Amino acid sequence: MVKPFYDRLIGVGYNTTANLITQGYAGNYTGSYPWDVSTNTTVNYQPANLGQLKMVMSFDLSSFAFTSTVDTDGDGLPNWWEIANGLDPNTSNAGGDPDGDGSSNLLEYQNHTNPNAQDNAALGLVVYTALE
């Protein structure tokens, strides 16, 4: 039940390994999940206590995700938005138009539209991106 949550965090660039270390895992821990993926699946379905569940779901997202204004490449697009939309946060992407709808990535970000779906506010077609 927790794996899809971790997969989503990893998919948008959140460093789950660093978070686990912050929450008490050994400083040399290298896994992305709070369990050993090589462990037999049936062992991973054992009952958990409240303390274990609290640890698995403890995240500090205040310096990441949708509140962060970190923009490594200085193109006006925050890193979280570039990662979430399949762009490289280390390469200027503001002028790109991956969906070919005539709206640059910067315009898509400013208008909260999807840079990977053809939409164009000038034509009255707008696909909004849900902030998850």
N, CA, C and O atoms as a Tinker XYZ file with bonds, in Angstrom:
   528  protein
     1  N      0.801000   -1.191000    0.000000    73     2
     2  CA     0.000000    0.000000    0.000000    64     1     3
     3  C      0.854000    1.270000    0.000000    63     2     4     5
     4  O      0.419000    2.302000   -0.511000    81     3
     5  N      2.044000    1.208000    0.558000    73     3     6
     6  CA     2.896000    2.384000    0.658000    64     5     7
     7  C      3.781000    2.536000   -0.584000    63     6     8     9
     8  O      4.218000    3.644000   -0.896000    81     7
     9  N      4.046000    1.446000   -1.288000    73     7    10
    10  CA     4.958000    1.490000   -2.432000    64     9    11
    11  C      4.528000    2.518000   -3.490000    63    10    12    13
    12  O      5.383000    3.272000   -3.954000    81    11
    13  N      3.254000    2.591000   -3.895000    73    11    14
    14  CA     2.885000    3.615000   -4.888000    64    13    15
    15  C      3.177000    5.039000   -4.420000    63    14    16    17
    16  O      3.537000    5.902000   -5.221000    81    15
    17  N      3.019000    5.278000   -3.128000    73    15    18
    18  CA     3.315000    6.592000   -2.575000    64    17    19
    19  C      4.806000    6.902000   -2.727000    63    18    20    21
    20  O      5.183000    7.981000   -3.184000    81    19
    21  N      5.647000    5.939000   -2.337000    73    19    22
    22  CA     7.094000    6.107000   -2.489000    64    21    23
    23  C      7.470000    6.240000   -3.960000    63    22    24    25
    24  O      8.310000    7.070000   -4.305000    81    23
    25  N      6.863000    5.436000   -4.833000    73    23    26
    26  CA     7.154000    5.511000   -6.264000    64    25    27
    27  C      6.856000    6.905000   -6.813000    63    26    28    29
    28  O      7.611000    7.426000   -7.635000    81    27
    29  N      5.764000    7.505000   -6.365000    73    27    30
    30  CA     5.403000    8.855000   -6.821000    64    29    31
    31  C      6.417000    9.885000   -6.332000    63    30    32    33
    32  O      6.842000   10.755000   -7.093000    81    31
    33  N      6.802000    9.784000   -5.058000    73    31    34
    34  CA     7.804000   10.707000   -4.530000    64    33    35
    35  C      9.121000   10.587000   -5.303000    63    34    36    37
    36  O      9.737000   11.590000   -5.665000    81    35
    37  N      9.536000    9.355000   -5.544000    73    35    38
    38  CA    10.773000    9.116000   -6.302000    64    37    39
    39  C     10.626000    9.658000   -7.716000    63    38    40    41
    40  O     11.564000   10.242000   -8.260000    81    39
    41  N      9.453000    9.467000   -8.314000    73    39    42
    42  CA     9.202000    9.927000   -9.680000    64    41    43
    43  C      9.303000   11.425000   -9.868000    63    42    44    45
    44  O      9.643000   11.892000  -10.955000    81    43
    45  N      9.012000   12.183000   -8.825000    73    43    46
    46  CA     9.121000   13.644000   -8.935000    64    45    47
    47  C     10.423000   14.171000   -8.349000    63    46    48    49
    48  O     10.594000   15.377000   -8.169000    81    47
    49  N     11.346000   13.244000   -8.052000    73    47    50
    50  CA    12.674000   13.654000   -7.643000    64    49    51
    51  C     12.922000   13.789000   -6.156000    63    50    52    53
    52  O     13.980000   14.276000   -5.759000    81    51
    53  N     11.982000   13.373000   -5.319000    73    51    54
    54  CA    12.187000   13.457000   -3.867000    64    53    55
    55  C     13.182000   12.375000   -3.459000    63    54    56    57
    56  O     13.051000   11.221000   -3.867000    81    55
    57  N     14.165000   12.744000   -2.665000    73    55    58
    58  CA    15.204000   11.816000   -2.227000    64    57    59
    59  C     14.707000   11.044000   -1.011000    63    58    60    61
    60  O     14.914000   11.468000    0.126000    81    59
    61  N     14.048000    9.906000   -1.252000    73    59    62
    62  CA    13.504000    9.113000   -0.153000    64    61    63
    63  C     14.612000    8.514000    0.702000    63    62    64    65
    64  O     14.430000    8.333000    1.906000    81    63
    65  N     15.753000    8.206000    0.103000    73    63    66
    66  CA    16.873000    7.651000    0.868000    64    65    67
    67  C     17.342000    8.645000    1.927000    63    66    68    69
    68  O     17.510000    8.282000    3.091000    81    67
    69  N     17.551000    9.893000    1.527000    73    67    70
    70  CA    17.981000   10.924000    2.483000    64    69    71
    71  C     16.930000   11.109000    3.568000    63    70    72    73
    72  O     17.274000   11.300000    4.734000    81    71
    73  N     15.647000   11.055000    3.198000    73    71    74
    74  CA    14.589000   11.190000    4.182000    64    73    75
    75  C     14.631000   10.050000    5.187000    63    74    76    77
    76  O     14.472000   10.277000    6.387000    81    75
    77  N     14.845000    8.817000    4.710000    73    75    78
    78  CA    14.909000    7.667000    5.611000    64    77    79
    79  C     16.080000    7.807000    6.581000    63    78    80    81
    80  O     15.956000    7.473000    7.760000    81    79
    81  N     17.200000    8.294000    6.093000    73    79    82
    82  CA    18.364000    8.495000    6.963000    64    81    83
    83  C     18.045000    9.561000    8.014000    63    82    84    85
    84  O     18.409000    9.414000    9.181000    81    83
    85  N     17.369000   10.627000    7.602000    73    83    86
    86  CA    16.960000   11.676000    8.536000    64    85    87
    87  C     16.030000   11.111000    9.607000    63    86    88    89
    88  O     16.066000   11.540000   10.760000    81    87
    89  N     15.192000   10.138000    9.213000    73    87    90
    90  CA    14.225000    9.552000   10.147000    64    89    91
    91  C     14.830000    8.475000   11.038000    63    90    92    93
    92  O     14.121000    7.910000   11.870000    81    91
    93  N     16.139000    8.167000   10.889000    73    91    94
    94  CA    16.773000    7.231000   11.798000    64    93    95
    95  C     17.463000    6.034000   11.172000    63    94    96    97
    96  O     18.089000    5.246000   11.882000    81    95
    97  N     17.362000    5.879000    9.856000    73    95    98
    98  CA    18.088000    4.774000    9.212000    64    97    99
    99  C     19.588000    5.057000    9.275000    63    98   100   101
   100  O     20.002000    6.203000    9.453000    81    99
   101  N     20.393000    4.015000    9.128000    73    99   102
   102  CA    21.852000    4.162000    9.174000    64   101   103
   103  C     22.320000    5.135000    8.099000    63   102   104   105
   104  O     21.748000    5.189000    7.011000    81   103
   105  N     23.356000    5.898000    8.407000    73   103   106
   106  CA    23.884000    6.900000    7.481000    64   105   107
   107  C     24.359000    6.339000    6.159000    63   106   108   109
   108  O     24.488000    7.089000    5.192000    81   107
   109  N     24.626000    5.043000    6.084000    73   107   110
   110  CA    25.075000    4.425000    4.832000    64   109   111
   111  C     23.953000    3.672000    4.120000    63   110   112   113
   112  O     24.215000    2.904000    3.194000    81   111
   113  N     22.698000    3.886000    4.548000    73   111   114
   114  CA    21.559000    3.218000    3.916000    64   113   115
   115  C     21.457000    3.669000    2.466000    63   114   116   117
   116  O     21.577000    4.861000    2.183000    81   115
   117  N     21.239000    2.737000    1.546000    73   115   118
   118  CA    21.191000    3.079000    0.118000    64   117   119
   119  C     19.854000    2.766000   -0.541000    63   118   120   121
   120  O     19.677000    3.036000   -1.728000    81   119
   121  N     18.905000    2.198000    0.211000    73   119   122
   122  CA    17.608000    1.858000   -0.379000    64   121   123
   123  C     16.721000    3.067000   -0.571000    63   122   124   125
   124  O     16.890000    4.084000    0.103000    81   123
   125  N     15.775000    2.958000   -1.490000    73   123   126
   126  CA    14.812000    4.034000   -1.730000    64   125   127
   127  C     13.525000    3.826000   -0.945000    63   126   128   129
   128  O     12.713000    4.741000   -0.813000    81   127
   129  N     13.347000    2.625000   -0.430000    73   127   130
   130  CA    12.138000    2.262000    0.303000    64   129   131
   131  C     12.505000    1.898000    1.742000    63   130   132   133
   132  O     13.653000    1.546000    2.013000    81   131
   133  N     11.546000    1.978000    2.666000    73   131   134
   134  CA    11.848000    1.641000    4.060000    64   133   135
   135  C     11.827000    0.133000    4.320000    63   134   136   137
   136  O     11.692000   -0.295000    5.467000    81   135
   137  N     11.957000   -0.656000    3.288000    73   135   138
   138  CA    12.045000   -2.102000    3.405000    64   137   139
   139  C     13.069000   -2.592000    2.401000    63   138   140   141
   140  O     13.406000   -1.891000    1.447000    81   139
   141  N     13.553000   -3.784000    2.621000    73   139   142
   142  CA    14.552000   -4.391000    1.741000    64   141   143
   143  C     13.823000   -5.046000    0.575000    63   142   144   145
   144  O     13.101000   -6.023000    0.773000    81   143
   145  N     13.999000   -4.526000   -0.638000    73   143   146
   146  CA    13.277000   -5.054000   -1.800000    64   145   147
   147  C     13.655000   -6.494000   -2.120000    63   146   148   149
   148  O     12.923000   -7.165000   -2.849000    81   147
   149  N     14.774000   -6.990000   -1.599000    73   147   150
   150  CA    15.163000   -8.375000   -1.853000    64   149   151
   151  C     14.532000   -9.349000   -0.849000    63   150   152   153
   152  O     14.675000  -10.563000   -0.990000    81   151
   153  N     13.833000   -8.814000    0.166000    73   151   154
   154  CA    13.178000   -9.659000    1.158000    64   153   155
   155  C     11.985000  -10.366000    0.521000    63   154   156   157
   156  O     11.294000   -9.794000   -0.321000    81   155
   157  N     11.749000  -11.601000    0.923000    73   155   158
   158  CA    10.610000  -12.371000    0.449000    64   157   159
   159  C      9.324000  -11.563000    0.677000    63   158   160   161
   160  O      9.120000  -11.011000    1.758000    81   159
   161  N      8.479000  -11.499000   -0.320000    73   159   162
   162  CA     7.262000  -10.689000   -0.272000    64   161   163
   163  C      6.390000  -11.026000    0.929000    63   162   164   165
   164  O      5.836000  -10.116000    1.546000    81   163
   165  N      6.248000  -12.293000    1.281000    73   163   166
   166  CA     5.382000  -12.655000    2.403000    64   165   167
   167  C      5.892000  -12.073000    3.711000    63   166   168   169
   168  O      5.096000  -11.758000    4.596000    81   167
   169  N      7.188000  -11.926000    3.847000    73   167   170
   170  CA     7.753000  -11.332000    5.056000    64   169   171
   171  C      7.372000   -9.855000    5.142000    63   170   172   173
   172  O      7.173000   -9.331000    6.238000    81   171
   173  N      7.270000   -9.184000    4.005000    73   171   174
   174  CA     6.906000   -7.770000    3.988000    64   173   175
   175  C      5.448000   -7.526000    4.357000    63   174   176   177
   176  O      5.063000   -6.378000    4.581000    81   175
   177  N      4.623000   -8.575000    4.426000    73   175   178
   178  CA     3.211000   -8.410000    4.769000    64   177   179
   179  C      2.918000   -8.760000    6.218000    63   178   180   181
   180  O      1.770000   -9.036000    6.566000    81   179
   181  N      3.925000   -8.753000    7.057000    73   179   182
   182  CA     3.739000   -9.015000    8.482000    64   181   183
   183  C      3.064000   -7.801000    9.132000    63   182   184   185
   184  O      3.191000   -6.683000    8.634000    81   183
   185  N      2.350000   -8.018000   10.238000    73   183   186
   186  CA     1.718000   -6.884000   10.934000    64   185   187
   187  C      2.759000   -5.836000   11.352000    63   186   188   189
   188  O      3.891000   -6.168000   11.702000    81   187
   189  N      2.355000   -4.594000   11.307000    73   187   190
   190  CA     3.242000   -3.493000   11.701000    64   189   191
   191  C      2.654000   -2.806000   12.926000    63   190   192   193
   192  O      1.439000   -2.792000   13.121000    81   191
   193  N      3.536000   -2.233000   13.754000    73   191   194
   194  CA     3.034000   -1.479000   14.900000    64   193   195
   195  C      2.934000    0.001000   14.525000    63   194   196   197
   196  O      3.431000    0.418000   13.479000    81   195
   197  N      2.302000    0.772000   15.369000    73   195   198
   198  CA     2.070000    2.188000   15.082000    64   197   199
   199  C      3.375000    2.956000   14.851000    63   198   200   201
   200  O      3.448000    3.801000   13.959000    81   199
   201  N      4.392000    2.666000   15.645000    73   199   202
   202  CA     5.680000    3.339000   15.479000    64   201   203
   203  C      6.292000    3.082000   14.110000    63   202   204   205
   204  O      6.866000    3.988000   13.505000    81   203
   205  N      6.173000    1.848000   13.616000    73   203   206
   206  CA     6.698000    1.529000   12.286000    64   205   207
   207  C      5.937000    2.297000   11.205000    63   206   208   209
   208  O      6.544000    2.817000   10.269000    81   207
   209  N      4.632000    2.368000   11.329000    73   207   210
   210  CA     3.840000    3.088000   10.333000    64   209   211
   211  C      4.151000    4.579000   10.328000    63   210   212   213
   212  O      4.234000    5.198000    9.267000    81   211
   213  N      4.323000    5.154000   11.515000    73   211   214
   214  CA     4.667000    6.574000   11.594000    64   213   215
   215  C      6.005000    6.842000   10.906000    63   214   216   217
   216  O      6.161000    7.856000   10.226000    81   215
   217  N      6.972000    5.934000   11.081000    73   215   218
   218  CA     8.284000    6.121000   10.460000    64   217   219
   219  C      8.185000    6.035000    8.934000    63   218   220   221
   220  O      8.786000    6.839000    8.222000    81   219
   221  N      7.435000    5.071000    8.447000    73   219   222
   222  CA     7.306000    4.867000    6.995000    64   221   223
   223  C      6.669000    6.082000    6.331000    63   222   224   225
   224  O      7.014000    6.415000    5.197000    81   223
   225  N      5.749000    6.744000    7.016000    73   223   226
   226  CA     5.024000    7.864000    6.410000    64   225   227
   227  C      5.471000    9.221000    6.939000    63   226   228   229
   228  O      4.688000   10.171000    6.930000    81   227
   229  N      6.711000    9.329000    7.398000    73   227   230
   230  CA     7.241000   10.604000    7.895000    64   229   231
   231  C      8.047000   11.284000    6.795000    63   230   232   233
   232  O      9.105000   10.792000    6.403000    81   231
   233  N      7.554000   12.400000    6.303000    73   231   234
   234  CA     8.231000   13.130000    5.237000    64   233   235
   235  C      8.232000   14.614000    5.547000    63   234   236   237
   236  O      7.254000   15.154000    6.065000    81   235
   237  N      9.326000   15.261000    5.229000    73   235   238
   238  CA     9.397000   16.713000    5.327000    64   237   239
   239  C      9.444000   17.239000    3.900000    63   238   240   241
   240  O     10.492000   17.212000    3.254000    81   239
   241  N      8.323000   17.710000    3.418000    73   239   242
   242  CA     8.239000   18.198000    2.038000    64   241   243
   243  C      8.330000   19.718000    1.952000    63   242   244   245
   244  O      8.134000   20.292000    0.880000    81   243
   245  N      8.625000   20.371000    3.071000    73   243   246
   246  CA     8.617000   21.831000    3.080000    64   245   247
   247  C      9.663000   22.449000    2.159000    63   246   248   249
   248  O      9.470000   23.562000    1.669000    81   247
   249  N     10.759000   21.750000    1.917000    73   247   250
   250  CA    11.787000   22.326000    1.045000    64   249   251
   251  C     11.746000   21.703000   -0.340000    63   250   252   253
   252  O     12.678000   21.884000   -1.125000    81   251
   253  N     10.693000   20.981000   -0.650000    73   251   254
   254  CA    10.575000   20.311000   -1.940000    64   253   255
   255  C      9.258000   20.684000   -2.586000    63   254   256   257
   256  O      8.713000   21.763000   -2.356000    81   255
   257  N      8.788000   19.821000   -3.352000    73   255   258
   258  CA     7.496000   19.852000   -4.021000    64   257   259
   259  C      6.985000   21.244000   -4.349000    63   258   260   261
   260  O      7.727000   22.093000   -4.843000    81   259
   261  N      5.722000   21.464000   -4.071000    73   259   262
   262  CA     5.031000   22.621000   -4.605000    64   261   263
   263  C      5.299000   23.917000   -3.857000    63   262   264   265
   264  O      4.841000   24.978000   -4.282000    81   263
   265  N      6.026000   23.853000   -2.759000    73   263   266
   266  CA     6.353000   25.078000   -2.029000    64   265   267
   267  C      7.747000   25.580000   -2.370000    63   266   268   269
   268  O      8.109000   26.705000   -2.025000    81   267
   269  N      8.524000   24.754000   -3.041000    73   267   270
   270  CA     9.905000   25.111000   -3.330000    64   269   271
   271  C     10.004000   26.012000   -4.553000    63   270   272   273
   272  O      9.306000   25.807000   -5.547000    81   271
   273  N     10.873000   27.008000   -4.473000    73   271   274
   274  CA    11.110000   27.889000   -5.614000    64   273   275
   275  C     12.504000   27.658000   -6.197000    63   274   276   277
   276  O     12.984000   28.464000   -6.994000    81   275
   277  N     13.160000   26.555000   -5.801000    73   275   278
   278  CA    14.493000   26.251000   -6.308000    64   277   279
   279  C     14.425000   26.101000   -7.821000    63   278   280   281
   280  O     13.611000   25.341000   -8.346000    81   279
   281  N     15.289000   26.833000   -8.513000    73   279   282
   282  CA    15.330000   26.833000   -9.976000    64   281   283
   283  C     16.805000   26.753000  -10.387000    63   282   284   285
   284  O     17.439000   27.774000  -10.654000    81   283
   285  N     17.328000   25.554000  -10.433000    73   283   286
   286  CA    18.757000   25.326000  -10.660000    64   285   287
   287  C     19.275000   25.994000  -11.917000    63   286   288   289
   288  O     20.365000   26.567000  -11.907000    81   287
   289  N     18.508000   25.930000  -13.011000    73   287   290
   290  CA    18.986000   26.471000  -14.284000    64   289   291
   291  C     18.562000   27.917000  -14.533000    63   290   292   293
   292  O     18.926000   28.490000  -15.560000    81   291
   293  N     17.798000   28.519000  -13.613000    73   291   294
   294  CA    17.422000   29.927000  -13.727000    64   293   295
   295  C     16.509000   30.248000  -14.891000    63   294   296   297
   296  O     16.540000   31.367000  -15.404000    81   295
   297  N     15.685000   29.282000  -15.328000    73   295   298
   298  CA    14.818000   29.513000  -16.483000    64   297   299
   299  C     13.405000   29.955000  -16.115000    63   298   300   301
   300  O     12.550000   30.095000  -16.989000    81   299
   301  N     13.153000   30.179000  -14.800000    73   299   302
   302  CA    11.832000   30.618000  -14.377000    64   301   303
   303  C     10.892000   29.473000  -14.044000    63   302   304   305
   304  O      9.758000   29.699000  -13.623000    81   303
   305  N     11.360000   28.237000  -14.233000    73   303   306
   306  CA    10.557000   27.065000  -13.918000    64   305   307
   307  C     11.170000   26.380000  -12.695000    63   306   308   309
   308  O     12.340000   26.002000  -12.735000    81   307
   309  N     10.406000   26.211000  -11.605000    73   307   310
   310  CA    10.976000   25.553000  -10.429000    64   309   311
   311  C     11.333000   24.094000  -10.738000    63   310   312   313
   312  O     10.685000   23.446000  -11.559000    81   311
   313  N     12.358000   23.600000  -10.078000    73   311   314
   314  CA    12.823000   22.233000  -10.312000    64   313   315
   315  C     11.704000   21.208000  -10.183000    63   314   316   317
   316  O     11.590000   20.312000  -11.020000    81   315
   317  N     10.864000   21.327000   -9.134000    73   315   318
   318  CA     9.810000   20.332000   -8.930000    64   317   319
   319  C      8.898000   20.247000  -10.154000    63   318   320   321
   320  O      8.478000   19.154000  -10.533000    81   319
   321  N      8.587000   21.394000  -10.779000    73   319   322
   322  CA     7.680000   21.411000  -11.927000    64   321   323
   323  C      8.344000   20.753000  -13.129000    63   322   324   325
   324  O      7.712000   19.985000  -13.854000    81   323
   325  N      9.631000   21.061000  -13.335000    73   323   326
   326  CA    10.349000   20.456000  -14.456000    64   325   327
   327  C     10.429000   18.941000  -14.290000    63   326   328   329
   328  O     10.175000   18.203000  -15.243000    81   327
   329  N     10.776000   18.469000  -13.098000    73   327   330
   330  CA    10.877000   17.027000  -12.855000    64   329   331
   331  C      9.523000   16.363000  -13.040000    63   330   332   333
   332  O      9.430000   15.320000  -13.688000    81   331
   333  N      8.473000   16.952000  -12.481000    73   331   334
   334  CA     7.132000   16.377000  -12.571000    64   333   335
   335  C      6.635000   16.291000  -14.007000    63   334   336   337
   336  O      5.770000   15.470000  -14.314000    81   335
   337  N      7.170000   17.130000  -14.891000    73   335   338
   338  CA     6.726000   17.146000  -16.289000    64   337   339
   339  C      7.753000   16.561000  -17.245000    63   338   340   341
   340  O      7.688000   16.790000  -18.453000    81   339
   341  N      8.702000   15.806000  -16.703000    73   339   342
   342  CA     9.665000   15.084000  -17.544000    64   341   343
   343  C     10.743000   15.962000  -18.151000    63   342   344   345
   344  O     11.330000   15.591000  -19.168000    81   343
   345  N     11.023000   17.116000  -17.559000    73   343   346
   346  CA    12.052000   18.022000  -18.063000    64   345   347
   347  C     13.280000   17.969000  -17.165000    63   346   348   349
   348  O     13.190000   17.557000  -16.008000    81   347
   349  N     14.406000   18.378000  -17.688000    73   347   350
   350  CA    15.660000   18.379000  -16.942000    64   349   351
   351  C     15.802000   19.705000  -16.195000    63   350   352   353
   352  O     15.879000   20.758000  -16.827000    81   351
   353  N     15.838000   19.671000  -14.852000    73   351   354
   354  CA    15.940000   20.918000  -14.091000    64   353   355
   355  C     17.303000   21.596000  -14.210000    63   354   356   357
   356  O     17.488000   22.701000  -13.700000    81   355
   357  N     18.247000   20.954000  -14.870000    73   355   358
   358  CA    19.580000   21.530000  -15.059000    64   357   359
   359  C     19.771000   22.124000  -16.444000    63   358   360   361
   360  O     20.857000   22.603000  -16.773000    81   359
   361  N     18.722000   22.097000  -17.257000    73   359   362
   362  CA    18.769000   22.633000  -18.616000    64   361   363
   363  C     17.634000   23.626000  -18.789000    63   362   364   365
   364  O     16.503000   23.345000  -18.391000    81   363
   365  N     17.915000   24.782000  -19.377000    73   363   366
   366  CA    16.879000   25.785000  -19.580000    64   365   367
   367  C     15.806000   25.242000  -20.522000    63   366   368   369
   368  O     16.087000   24.897000  -21.669000    81   367
   369  N     14.580000   25.171000  -20.020000    73   367   370
   370  CA    13.461000   24.615000  -20.784000    64   369   371
   371  C     12.315000   25.611000  -20.980000    63   370   372   373
   372  O     11.279000   25.251000  -21.538000    81   371
   373  N     12.483000   26.839000  -20.538000    73   371   374
   374  CA    11.378000   27.803000  -20.542000    64   373   375
   375  C     10.780000   28.013000  -21.930000    63   374   376   377
   376  O      9.565000   28.164000  -22.057000    81   375
   377  N     11.601000   28.026000  -22.962000    73   375   378
   378  CA    11.103000   28.294000  -24.311000    64   377   379
   379  C     10.621000   27.065000  -25.049000    63   378   380   381
   380  O     10.077000   27.175000  -26.147000    81   379
   381  N     10.814000   25.886000  -24.458000    73   379   382
   382  CA    10.408000   24.646000  -25.121000    64   381   383
   383  C      8.899000   24.520000  -25.223000    63   382   384   385
   384  O      8.154000   25.181000  -24.498000    81   383
   385  N      8.461000   23.665000  -26.129000    73   383   386
   386  CA     7.041000   23.405000  -26.340000    64   385   387
   387  C      6.882000   21.933000  -26.717000    63   386   388   389
   388  O      6.606000   21.620000  -27.875000    81   387
   389  N      7.057000   21.010000  -25.734000    73   387   390
   390  CA     7.065000   19.583000  -26.054000    64   389   391
   391  C      5.776000   19.054000  -26.672000    63   390   392   393
   392  O      5.808000   18.067000  -27.406000    81   391
   393  N      4.639000   19.695000  -26.386000    73   391   394
   394  CA     3.392000   19.201000  -26.949000    64   393   395
   395  C      3.003000   19.902000  -28.249000    63   394   396   397
   396  O      2.000000   19.549000  -28.871000    81   395
   397  N      3.797000   20.897000  -28.660000    73   395   398
   398  CA     3.575000   21.566000  -29.941000    64   397   399
   399  C      2.281000   22.351000  -30.034000    63   398   400   401
   400  O      1.717000   22.481000  -31.121000    81   399
   401  N      1.796000   22.879000  -28.912000    73   399   402
   402  CA     0.532000   23.617000  -28.941000    64   401   403
   403  C      0.701000   25.128000  -29.045000    63   402   404   405
   404  O     -0.280000   25.871000  -29.016000    81   403
   405  N      1.950000   25.579000  -29.167000    73   403   406
   406  CA     2.199000   27.009000  -29.307000    64   405   407
   407  C      2.416000   27.735000  -27.992000    63   406   408   409
   408  O      2.729000   28.925000  -27.996000    81   407
   409  N      2.258000   27.052000  -26.870000    73   407   410
   410  CA     2.501000   27.653000  -25.554000    64   409   411
   411  C      3.821000   27.125000  -25.017000    63   410   412   413
   412  O      4.024000   25.914000  -24.924000    81   411
   413  N      4.715000   28.039000  -24.664000    73   411   414
   414  CA     6.015000   27.629000  -24.127000    64   413   415
   415  C      5.832000   26.985000  -22.755000    63   414   416   417
   416  O      4.786000   27.128000  -22.121000    81   415
   417  N      6.858000   26.281000  -22.311000    73   415   418
   418  CA     6.822000   25.682000  -20.978000    64   417   419
   419  C      6.589000   26.746000  -19.908000    63   418   420   421
   420  O      5.858000   26.514000  -18.945000    81   419
   421  N      7.212000   27.914000  -20.080000    73   419   422
   422  CA     7.024000   28.984000  -19.101000    64   421   423
   423  C      5.559000   29.416000  -19.050000    63   422   424   425
   424  O      5.009000   29.607000  -17.965000    81   423
   425  N      4.928000   29.572000  -20.208000    73   423   426
   426  CA     3.504000   29.920000  -20.239000    64   425   427
   427  C      2.653000   28.818000  -19.624000    63   426   428   429
   428  O      1.696000   29.097000  -18.901000    81   427
   429  N      3.002000   27.564000  -19.911000    73   427   430
   430  CA     2.255000   26.432000  -19.348000    64   429   431
   431  C      2.356000   26.462000  -17.824000    63   430   432   433
   432  O      1.360000   26.251000  -17.132000    81   431
   433  N      3.556000   26.724000  -17.297000    73   431   434
   434  CA     3.741000   26.796000  -15.850000    64   433   435
   435  C      2.925000   27.945000  -15.267000    63   434   436   437
   436  O      2.213000   27.761000  -14.280000    81   435
   437  N      3.024000   29.126000  -15.867000    73   435   438
   438  CA     2.322000   30.306000  -15.362000    64   437   439
   439  C      0.805000   30.141000  -15.411000    63   438   440   441
   440  O      0.093000   30.672000  -14.559000    81   439
   441  N      0.309000   29.400000  -16.413000    73   439   442
   442  CA    -1.136000   29.206000  -16.580000    64   441   443
   443  C     -1.650000   27.921000  -15.936000    63   442   444   445
   444  O     -2.838000   27.611000  -16.018000    81   443
   445  N     -0.735000   27.164000  -15.287000    73   443   446
   446  CA    -1.099000   25.897000  -14.644000    64   445   447
   447  C     -1.693000   24.913000  -15.638000    63   446   448   449
   448  O     -2.600000   24.149000  -15.309000    81   447
   449  N     -1.170000   24.941000  -16.855000    73   447   450
   450  CA    -1.623000   23.999000  -17.867000    64   449   451
   451  C     -0.585000   22.907000  -18.051000    63   450   452   453
   452  O      0.524000   23.000000  -17.525000    81   451
   453  N     -0.938000   21.895000  -18.783000    73   451   454
   454  CA    -0.094000   20.718000  -18.943000    64   453   455
   455  C      0.828000   20.877000  -20.153000    63   454   456   457
   456  O      0.338000   20.994000  -21.276000    81   455
   457  N      2.157000   20.885000  -19.954000    73   455   458
   458  CA     3.081000   21.069000  -21.065000    64   457   459
   459  C      3.195000   19.841000  -21.970000    63   458   460   461
   460  O      3.855000   19.886000  -23.009000    81   459
   461  N      2.544000   18.740000  -21.566000    73   459   462
   462  CA     2.613000   17.507000  -22.348000    64   461   463
   463  C      1.286000   17.144000  -22.987000    63   462   464   465
   464  O      1.136000   16.044000  -23.517000    81   463
   465  N      0.312000   18.060000  -22.944000    73   463   466
   466  CA    -0.988000   17.838000  -23.580000    64   465   467
   467  C     -1.301000   19.052000  -24.435000    63   466   468   469
   468  O     -1.179000   20.190000  -23.982000    81   467
   469  N     -1.702000   18.807000  -25.667000    73   467   470
   470  CA    -1.978000   19.942000  -26.548000    64   469   471
   471  C     -3.186000   20.707000  -26.047000    63   470   472   473
   472  O     -4.314000   20.214000  -26.037000    81   471
   473  N     -2.912000   21.906000  -25.639000    73   471   474
   474  CA    -3.932000   22.839000  -25.194000    64   473   475
   475  C     -3.441000   24.220000  -25.576000    63   474   476   477
   476  O     -2.236000   24.426000  -25.721000    81   475
   477  N     -4.310000   25.132000  -25.736000    73   475   478
   478  CA    -3.898000   26.471000  -26.107000    64   477   479
   479  C     -4.966000   27.442000  -25.643000    63   478   480   481
   480  O     -6.090000   27.437000  -26.145000    81   479
   481  N     -4.602000   28.274000  -24.682000    73   479   482
   482  CA    -5.561000   29.218000  -24.117000    64   481   483
   483  C     -6.125000   30.160000  -25.175000    63   482   484   485
   484  O     -7.281000   30.575000  -25.088000    81   483
   485  N     -5.307000   30.498000  -26.179000    73   483   486
   486  CA    -5.762000   31.407000  -27.227000    64   485   487
   487  C     -6.898000   30.783000  -28.045000    63   486   488   489
   488  O     -7.736000   31.500000  -28.592000    81   487
   489  N     -6.926000   29.469000  -28.124000    73   487   490
   490  CA    -7.975000   28.775000  -28.871000    64   489   491
   491  C     -9.142000   28.348000  -27.973000    63   490   492   493
   492  O    -10.123000   27.770000  -28.441000    81   491
   493  N     -9.014000   28.641000  -26.686000    73   491   494
   494  CA   -10.082000   28.279000  -25.765000    64   493   495
   495  C     -9.990000   26.865000  -25.225000    63   494   496   497
   496  O    -10.894000   26.415000  -24.522000    81   495
   497  N     -8.914000   26.155000  -25.538000    73   495   498
   498  CA    -8.731000   24.793000  -25.043000    64   497   499
   499  C     -7.640000   24.807000  -23.992000    63   498   500   501
   500  O     -6.486000   25.103000  -24.303000    81   499
   501  N     -7.982000   24.494000  -22.765000    73   499   502
   502  CA    -7.012000   24.518000  -21.689000    64   501   503
   503  C     -7.114000   23.227000  -20.889000    63   502   504   505
   504  O     -8.196000   22.872000  -20.422000    81   503
   505  N     -5.998000   22.522000  -20.728000    73   503   506
   506  CA    -5.924000   21.324000  -19.906000    64   505   507
   507  C     -5.174000   21.702000  -18.652000    63   506   508   509
   508  O     -3.975000   21.972000  -18.717000    81   507
   509  N     -5.837000   21.730000  -17.517000    73   507   510
   510  CA    -5.218000   22.139000  -16.267000    64   509   511
   511  C     -4.476000   20.970000  -15.633000    63   510   512   513
   512  O     -4.891000   19.815000  -15.733000    81   511
   513  N     -3.374000   21.300000  -14.982000    73   511   514
   514  CA    -2.591000   20.307000  -14.268000    64   513   515
   515  C     -2.982000   20.346000  -12.804000    63   514   516   517
   516  O     -2.937000   21.399000  -12.168000    81   515
   517  N     -3.367000   19.190000  -12.268000    73   515   518
   518  CA    -3.724000   19.116000  -10.850000    64   517   519
   519  C     -2.472000   19.070000  -10.016000    63   518   520   521
   520  O     -1.579000   18.270000  -10.292000    81   519
   521  N     -2.380000   19.907000   -9.004000    73   519   522
   522  CA    -1.248000   19.874000   -8.075000    64   521   523
   523  C     -1.558000   18.803000   -7.052000    63   522   524   525
   524  O     -2.462000   18.961000   -6.232000    81   523
   525  N     -0.815000   17.722000   -7.098000    73   523   526
   526  CA    -1.097000   16.579000   -6.215000    64   525   527
   527  C     -0.438000   16.752000   -4.890000    63   526   528
   528  O     -0.565000   15.890000   -4.020000    81   527
